[in-house]
């Protein structure tokens, strides 16, 4: 389960499907070293993205 306080780096490590959700939401800076240390909530705030919407998408991923 993904939470608001998980780091972007941790979410990306979960796999390609998770990365695709983040990219689709508008987070095109996933390769940036600073982004890996940001929480999902912080990254969404910086990009003007609804964190709850992204969380729902991430937590609905089936392996």
N, C-alpha and C positions, 0 to 999 in steps of 0.2 A: 504494500500500500504506500502510495506517495502522499506526503504531507507538505503543508506550506513551508515548514522549516527545513525541509531537505535541501541539500545543496544541489545546484544545477549539475555539478560534476557527478554526484551520486545518481541522479536521475538518468543522465546520459549513459552511465555505465550499465544501466539496466537493459539496454539494447536499442536497436535501430528503431523499433516502433515508438519508443519513448522520445527519441531524438526527433522523429518525424512530427510528433504532436507539438513539440516545442518550436520547431521550425515553422510549422503550419500556423502557429499562434503569432508568429512575427519575431521570434527570437533568433535572429540570424547571426548572432555573435557567439555561438556556442564554442567556437574554437579559441575565443579570447581567454587568456589565462585568468583574468579577473572574474569572468563569468562562472568559472568552475567553483569559486569560493562564495558565490552569492546564493542566498536561499531562493527558492521558487518565488516566495512572496516578494522579496526584494527585486528580483528580476522582472516580475510582472509589473510591479510599481514603476520601475524605471521605463518600461516599454509601454505603459498605459494599457495593460492587458488585465482582464478580469481573472484574478487568481482562482476563483471558485470554478469558473468555466474550464480553465486549463486542468485543474485538479480532477474534475469530472471526466474529462477526456482521458487523462493519464490513468485514472483508476478503473476505467472501463476497457483497458487494453487486455486482450486475451492472449495468452502465450501460445 
